[in-house]
Amino acid sequence: MSRQSSPSGRTDAYTRVTCEIIAAIEAGAGSWRMPWHHNGTAITRPTNLASGKRYRGINVLMLWVAANSAGYVEGLWGTYRQWQAVGAQVCKGERATAVVLWKEMKRKASDDDDGEEDGDDRPRLFARTFSVFNRAQVDGYEPQARPQLAEETRSVEADEFFASLQIPMTTGVYDAHYRIDEDRIYMPPFGTFQDSAAYAGTLFHESGHATGAKHRLDRDFGTRFASRARAMEEAVAELTASYILADLGIAHRPRPDHAAYIASWLALWRGEHNSSNRELAIM
């Protein structure tokens, strides 16, 4: 998408971006993945070895307690078989830590349930327990070296645009996030991103959150959207990022990760109460 010179032209461009994202979501956006590489080293962000995904909910607390008690310095966890699959071996005598995975199972309603024969499928949750071991409990693990994104690939336009926003930023942390109490953006190192557009998109997503600060747009989704506040705020931030990338010529069409990210929040946004929503609510 090229830059537009007139306000009406920009409005049409933004509408096009929004419509294409919606079309991608409706067609099946796929699963969203963070656009930077995680190595699971931070004990404050327990991560699964096989999937690369962070643990959620009560599992985070359970793994924190285990790590602090044993003095582990890394947050990478895996089952016995997952460690075996990468050529590592759990050390003899090591004790596992239990984590819980919730699954949804559907069943038919019956007379025994509520006296009504509506025939609707009704979700039912059940828990499965897994035993996991920390990186410090295994031998022979050699993590794959990830290529570092070269600084020369940075987008000058993106850096100049962000500098003009004058939003404080700290680089070098494990996750990208914006802290409204500090009015500061935190970003992983540039080299850990998949490409320069992924870095710019993430930076402008967090900048989108920063626009809601009281001394900027003073956005209050908490009052207006109640329990759906977070989903709405995430949609605003991601659409902001997609528009800026288009304006700067970094992404001429909506990137697939925009649609996938927004799609991951749709269920909560629509107020559908299922197991996925409960996970999203505590991310």
KOLVEXLUM-262455 format. One record per residue (C-alpha): residue in three letters; x, y, z. Coordinates in nm, 2 decimals. Example, Ala and Ser with C-alpha at 12.3 -4.5 7.8 and 13.67 -1.06 7.14 Angstrom:
+------+--------+--------+--------+
| rest |      x |      y |      z |
+------+--------+--------+--------+
|  ALA |   1.23 |  -0.45 |   0.78 |
|  SER |   1.37 |  -0.11 |   0.71 |
+------+--------+--------+--------+
//
This chain:
+------+--------+--------+--------+
| rest |      x |      y |      z |
+------+--------+--------+--------+
|  MET |   0.00 |   0.00 |   0.00 |
|  SER |   0.15 |   0.34 |  -0.10 |
|  ARG |   0.13 |   0.65 |   0.10 |
|  GLN |  -0.18 |   0.87 |   0.05 |
|  SER |  -0.15 |   1.25 |   0.01 |
|  SER |  -0.50 |   1.36 |   0.12 |
|  PRO |  -0.69 |   1.30 |   0.44 |
|  SER |  -0.97 |   1.13 |   0.25 |
|  GLY |  -0.71 |   0.91 |   0.08 |
|  ARG |  -0.56 |   0.81 |   0.41 |
|  THR |  -0.91 |   0.73 |   0.54 |
|  ASP |  -0.97 |   0.50 |   0.24 |
|  ALA |  -0.64 |   0.34 |   0.30 |
|  TYR |  -0.71 |   0.27 |   0.66 |
|  THR |  -1.05 |   0.13 |   0.57 |
|  ARG |  -0.89 |  -0.10 |   0.32 |
|  VAL |  -0.64 |  -0.22 |   0.58 |
|  THR |  -0.92 |  -0.29 |   0.83 |
|  CYS |  -1.13 |  -0.47 |   0.58 |
|  GLU |  -0.85 |  -0.69 |   0.47 |
|  ILE |  -0.76 |  -0.78 |   0.82 |
|  ILE |  -1.13 |  -0.87 |   0.89 |
|  ALA |  -1.13 |  -1.08 |   0.57 |
|  ALA |  -0.82 |  -1.26 |   0.68 |
|  ILE |  -0.97 |  -1.33 |   1.02 |
|  GLU |  -1.29 |  -1.47 |   0.86 |
|  ALA |  -1.09 |  -1.69 |   0.62 |
|  GLY |  -0.89 |  -1.83 |   0.91 |
|  ALA |  -0.60 |  -1.62 |   1.04 |
|  GLY |  -0.41 |  -1.90 |   1.20 |
|  SER |  -0.22 |  -1.90 |   1.53 |
|  TRP |  -0.04 |  -1.58 |   1.63 |
|  ARG |   0.32 |  -1.62 |   1.75 |
|  MET |   0.54 |  -1.36 |   1.90 |
|  PRO |   0.76 |  -1.20 |   1.63 |
|  TRP |   1.08 |  -1.24 |   1.84 |
|  HIS |   1.27 |  -1.54 |   1.95 |
|  HIS |   1.24 |  -1.67 |   2.31 |
|  ASN |   1.50 |  -1.89 |   2.47 |
|  GLY |   1.31 |  -1.95 |   2.80 |
|  THR |   1.59 |  -1.82 |   3.01 |
|  ALA |   1.39 |  -1.59 |   3.24 |
|  ILE |   1.24 |  -1.78 |   3.54 |
|  THR |   0.97 |  -1.51 |   3.55 |
|  ARG |   0.84 |  -1.63 |   3.21 |
|  PRO |   0.82 |  -2.01 |   3.23 |
|  THR |   0.83 |  -2.15 |   2.88 |
|  ASN |   0.77 |  -2.50 |   2.74 |
|  LEU |   1.06 |  -2.66 |   2.56 |
|  ALA |   0.87 |  -2.82 |   2.27 |
|  SER |   0.61 |  -2.55 |   2.19 |
|  GLY |   0.80 |  -2.24 |   2.28 |
|  LYS |   0.49 |  -2.11 |   2.45 |
|  ARG |   0.47 |  -1.96 |   2.79 |
|  TYR |   0.28 |  -2.14 |   3.07 |
|  ARG |  -0.03 |  -1.96 |   3.20 |
|  GLY |  -0.25 |  -1.93 |   3.50 |
|  ILE |  -0.17 |  -2.14 |   3.81 |
|  ASN |   0.11 |  -2.32 |   3.62 |
|  VAL |   0.31 |  -2.00 |   3.63 |
|  LEU |   0.29 |  -1.98 |   4.01 |
|  MET |   0.37 |  -2.35 |   4.05 |
|  LEU |   0.68 |  -2.32 |   3.83 |
|  TRP |   0.79 |  -2.00 |   4.01 |
|  VAL |   0.77 |  -2.17 |   4.34 |
|  ALA |   0.97 |  -2.47 |   4.21 |
|  ALA |   1.23 |  -2.25 |   4.05 |
|  ASN |   1.28 |  -2.04 |   4.36 |
|  SER |   1.29 |  -2.33 |   4.60 |
|  ALA |   1.55 |  -2.52 |   4.39 |
|  GLY |   1.75 |  -2.21 |   4.29 |
|  TYR |   1.70 |  -2.25 |   3.91 |
|  VAL |   1.82 |  -1.96 |   3.70 |
|  GLU |   1.63 |  -2.05 |   3.38 |
|  GLY |   1.26 |  -2.08 |   3.30 |
|  LEU |   1.28 |  -2.35 |   3.03 |
|  TRP |   1.07 |  -2.66 |   3.12 |
|  GLY |   0.98 |  -2.98 |   2.94 |
|  THR |   0.85 |  -3.33 |   3.00 |
|  TYR |   1.08 |  -3.63 |   3.02 |
|  ARG |   1.00 |  -3.72 |   2.66 |
|  GLN |   1.04 |  -3.36 |   2.53 |
|  TRP |   1.39 |  -3.34 |   2.68 |
|  GLN |   1.47 |  -3.68 |   2.52 |
|  ALA |   1.35 |  -3.56 |   2.18 |
|  VAL |   1.62 |  -3.29 |   2.18 |
|  GLY |   1.90 |  -3.53 |   2.29 |
|  ALA |   1.89 |  -3.44 |   2.66 |
|  GLN |   1.86 |  -3.67 |   2.96 |
|  VAL |   1.69 |  -3.59 |   3.29 |
|  CYS |   1.94 |  -3.65 |   3.56 |
|  LYS |   1.89 |  -3.94 |   3.79 |
|  GLY |   1.70 |  -3.86 |   4.11 |
|  GLU |   1.55 |  -3.53 |   3.99 |
|  ARG |   1.20 |  -3.46 |   4.10 |
|  ALA |   0.94 |  -3.34 |   3.85 |
|  THR |   0.71 |  -3.04 |   3.89 |
|  ALA |   0.34 |  -3.09 |   3.80 |
|  VAL |   0.16 |  -2.86 |   3.56 |
|  VAL |  -0.20 |  -2.87 |   3.45 |
|  LEU |  -0.35 |  -2.86 |   3.10 |
|  TRP |  -0.72 |  -2.78 |   3.07 |
|  LYS |  -0.91 |  -2.93 |   2.78 |
|  GLU |  -1.27 |  -2.88 |   2.67 |
|  MET |  -1.49 |  -3.18 |   2.60 |
|  LYS |  -1.85 |  -3.15 |   2.46 |
|  ARG |  -2.13 |  -3.37 |   2.57 |
|  LYS |  -2.51 |  -3.39 |   2.50 |
|  ALA |  -2.75 |  -3.25 |   2.75 |
|  SER |  -2.98 |  -3.50 |   2.91 |
|  ASP |  -3.29 |  -3.52 |   3.13 |
|  ASP |  -3.06 |  -3.59 |   3.43 |
|  ASP |  -2.89 |  -3.25 |   3.39 |
|  ASP |  -3.17 |  -2.99 |   3.41 |
|  GLY |  -3.49 |  -3.16 |   3.29 |
|  GLU |  -3.48 |  -3.01 |   2.95 |
|  GLU |  -3.41 |  -3.20 |   2.63 |
|  ASP |  -3.26 |  -2.92 |   2.41 |
|  GLY |  -3.00 |  -3.15 |   2.25 |
|  ASP |  -2.74 |  -2.88 |   2.26 |
|  ASP |  -2.37 |  -2.96 |   2.30 |
|  ARG |  -2.25 |  -2.82 |   2.63 |
|  PRO |  -1.88 |  -2.77 |   2.70 |
|  ARG |  -1.72 |  -2.95 |   2.99 |
|  LEU |  -1.37 |  -2.89 |   3.12 |
|  PHE |  -1.13 |  -3.16 |   3.24 |
|  ALA |  -0.77 |  -3.13 |   3.36 |
|  ARG |  -0.47 |  -3.34 |   3.27 |
|  THR |  -0.15 |  -3.33 |   3.47 |
|  PHE |   0.19 |  -3.34 |   3.32 |
|  SER |   0.53 |  -3.38 |   3.50 |
|  VAL |   0.80 |  -3.13 |   3.38 |
|  PHE |   1.16 |  -3.08 |   3.45 |
|  ASN |   1.37 |  -2.76 |   3.44 |
|  ARG |   1.67 |  -2.70 |   3.22 |
|  ALA |   1.89 |  -2.73 |   3.53 |
|  GLN |   1.77 |  -3.09 |   3.58 |
|  VAL |   1.90 |  -3.23 |   3.25 |
|  ASP |   2.23 |  -3.31 |   3.09 |
|  GLY |   2.32 |  -3.29 |   2.72 |
|  TYR |   2.10 |  -3.01 |   2.62 |
|  GLU |   2.25 |  -2.80 |   2.34 |
|  PRO |   2.01 |  -2.52 |   2.24 |
|  GLN |   2.01 |  -2.43 |   1.87 |
|  ALA |   2.18 |  -2.10 |   1.80 |
|  ARG |   1.94 |  -1.85 |   1.65 |
|  PRO |   2.06 |  -1.61 |   1.38 |
|  GLN |   2.07 |  -1.25 |   1.50 |
|  LEU |   1.90 |  -0.99 |   1.29 |
|  ALA |   2.16 |  -0.74 |   1.16 |
|  GLU |   2.14 |  -0.38 |   1.27 |
|  GLU |   2.19 |  -0.27 |   0.92 |
|  THR |   1.84 |  -0.40 |   0.83 |
|  ARG |   1.67 |  -0.15 |   1.06 |
|  SER |   1.41 |   0.07 |   0.90 |
|  VAL |   1.53 |   0.43 |   0.91 |
|  GLU |   1.17 |   0.55 |   0.86 |
|  ALA |   1.04 |   0.35 |   1.15 |
|  ASP |   1.32 |   0.47 |   1.38 |
|  GLU |   1.26 |   0.84 |   1.29 |
|  PHE |   0.89 |   0.81 |   1.32 |
|  PHE |   0.92 |   0.65 |   1.67 |
|  ALA |   1.17 |   0.91 |   1.78 |
|  SER |   0.92 |   1.19 |   1.69 |
|  LEU |   0.67 |   1.04 |   1.93 |
|  GLN |   0.90 |   1.10 |   2.22 |
|  ILE |   0.78 |   0.80 |   2.42 |
|  PRO |   1.05 |   0.67 |   2.66 |
|  MET |   1.18 |   0.32 |   2.58 |
|  THR |   1.40 |   0.06 |   2.74 |
|  THR |   1.55 |  -0.21 |   2.51 |
|  GLY |   1.69 |  -0.55 |   2.61 |
|  VAL |   1.40 |  -0.71 |   2.81 |
|  TYR |   1.24 |  -1.05 |   2.76 |
|  ASP |   0.90 |  -0.93 |   2.64 |
|  ALA |   0.76 |  -0.63 |   2.46 |
|  HIS |   0.51 |  -0.43 |   2.67 |
|  TYR |   0.40 |  -0.09 |   2.77 |
|  ARG |   0.38 |   0.02 |   3.13 |
|  ILE |   0.13 |   0.30 |   3.18 |
|  ASP |   0.25 |   0.37 |   3.53 |
|  GLU |   0.59 |   0.46 |   3.39 |
|  ASP |   0.47 |   0.57 |   3.05 |
|  ARG |   0.75 |   0.36 |   2.91 |
|  ILE |   0.78 |   0.10 |   2.63 |
|  TYR |   0.99 |  -0.21 |   2.69 |
|  MET |   1.13 |  -0.40 |   2.39 |
|  PRO |   1.34 |  -0.71 |   2.33 |
|  PRO |   1.67 |  -0.65 |   2.14 |
|  PHE |   1.64 |  -0.58 |   1.77 |
|  GLY |   1.85 |  -0.88 |   1.68 |
|  THR |   1.60 |  -1.12 |   1.83 |
|  PHE |   1.32 |  -1.03 |   1.59 |
|  GLN |   1.24 |  -1.23 |   1.28 |
|  ASP |   1.28 |  -0.93 |   1.05 |
|  SER |   1.28 |  -0.55 |   1.07 |
|  ALA |   0.91 |  -0.52 |   0.99 |
|  ALA |   0.83 |  -0.75 |   1.28 |
|  TYR |   1.03 |  -0.52 |   1.51 |
|  ALA |   0.86 |  -0.21 |   1.37 |
|  GLY |   0.52 |  -0.36 |   1.40 |
|  THR |   0.58 |  -0.46 |   1.76 |
|  LEU |   0.72 |  -0.12 |   1.85 |
|  PHE |   0.42 |   0.06 |   1.70 |
|  HIS |   0.18 |  -0.18 |   1.87 |
|  GLU |   0.32 |  -0.08 |   2.20 |
|  SER |   0.32 |   0.28 |   2.08 |
|  GLY |  -0.05 |   0.24 |   2.02 |
|  HIS |  -0.10 |   0.14 |   2.38 |
|  ALA |   0.10 |   0.45 |   2.48 |
|  THR |  -0.14 |   0.68 |   2.30 |
|  GLY |  -0.40 |   0.60 |   2.56 |
|  ALA |  -0.20 |   0.76 |   2.84 |
|  LYS |  -0.38 |   1.04 |   3.03 |
|  HIS |  -0.15 |   1.32 |   2.89 |
|  ARG |  -0.21 |   1.20 |   2.53 |
|  LEU |  -0.55 |   1.06 |   2.43 |
|  ASP |  -0.66 |   0.97 |   2.78 |
|  ARG |  -0.83 |   0.66 |   2.65 |
|  ASP |  -1.05 |   0.48 |   2.91 |
|  PHE |  -1.17 |   0.15 |   2.78 |
|  GLY |  -1.23 |   0.02 |   3.13 |
|  THR |  -1.54 |   0.23 |   3.18 |
|  ARG |  -1.67 |   0.20 |   2.82 |
|  PHE |  -1.62 |  -0.17 |   2.75 |
|  ALA |  -1.62 |  -0.32 |   3.10 |
|  SER |  -1.49 |  -0.68 |   3.09 |
|  ARG |  -1.40 |  -0.65 |   2.72 |
|  ALA |  -1.16 |  -0.36 |   2.78 |
|  ARG |  -0.84 |  -0.55 |   2.72 |
|  ALA |  -0.96 |  -0.71 |   2.39 |
|  MET |  -1.06 |  -0.37 |   2.26 |
|  GLU |  -0.74 |  -0.21 |   2.37 |
|  GLU |  -0.53 |  -0.48 |   2.19 |
|  ALA |  -0.73 |  -0.44 |   1.87 |
|  VAL |  -0.67 |  -0.06 |   1.88 |
|  ALA |  -0.30 |  -0.11 |   1.93 |
|  GLU |  -0.27 |  -0.37 |   1.65 |
|  LEU |  -0.47 |  -0.17 |   1.40 |
|  THR |  -0.25 |   0.13 |   1.49 |
|  ALA |   0.06 |  -0.07 |   1.41 |
|  SER |  -0.08 |  -0.19 |   1.08 |
|  TYR |  -0.17 |   0.17 |   0.97 |
|  ILE |   0.17 |   0.31 |   1.06 |
|  LEU |   0.35 |   0.03 |   0.87 |
|  ALA |   0.14 |   0.10 |   0.57 |
|  ASP |   0.19 |   0.48 |   0.59 |
|  LEU |   0.57 |   0.43 |   0.62 |
|  GLY |   0.58 |   0.19 |   0.33 |
|  ILE |   0.72 |  -0.09 |   0.55 |
|  ALA |   0.43 |  -0.32 |   0.48 |
|  HIS |   0.23 |  -0.25 |   0.16 |
|  ARG |  -0.05 |  -0.49 |   0.26 |
|  PRO |  -0.17 |  -0.60 |   0.61 |
|  ARG |   0.08 |  -0.85 |   0.75 |
|  PRO |  -0.07 |  -1.20 |   0.83 |
|  ASP |   0.04 |  -1.16 |   1.20 |
|  HIS |  -0.19 |  -0.86 |   1.24 |
|  ALA |  -0.49 |  -1.07 |   1.15 |
|  ALA |  -0.37 |  -1.36 |   1.36 |
|  TYR |  -0.31 |  -1.14 |   1.66 |
|  ILE |  -0.65 |  -0.97 |   1.65 |
|  ALA |  -0.82 |  -1.30 |   1.58 |
|  SER |  -0.67 |  -1.44 |   1.91 |
|  TRP |  -0.87 |  -1.17 |   2.09 |
|  LEU |  -1.20 |  -1.20 |   1.90 |
|  ALA |  -1.36 |  -1.46 |   2.13 |
|  LEU |  -1.30 |  -1.24 |   2.44 |
|  TRP |  -1.40 |  -0.93 |   2.25 |
|  ARG |  -1.73 |  -1.09 |   2.15 |
|  GLY |  -1.79 |  -1.20 |   2.51 |
|  GLU |  -1.80 |  -1.57 |   2.44 |
|  HIS |  -1.73 |  -1.76 |   2.77 |
|  ASN |  -1.52 |  -2.06 |   2.70 |
|  SER |  -1.19 |  -2.21 |   2.81 |
|  SER |  -0.99 |  -2.01 |   2.56 |
|  ASN |  -1.13 |  -1.68 |   2.70 |
|  ARG |  -1.02 |  -1.78 |   3.05 |
|  GLU |  -0.67 |  -1.83 |   2.93 |
|  LEU |  -0.67 |  -1.50 |   2.74 |
|  ALA |  -0.79 |  -1.31 |   3.05 |
|  ILE |  -0.49 |  -1.41 |   3.25 |
|  MET |  -0.22 |  -1.37 |   2.98 |
+------+--------+--------+--------+
//
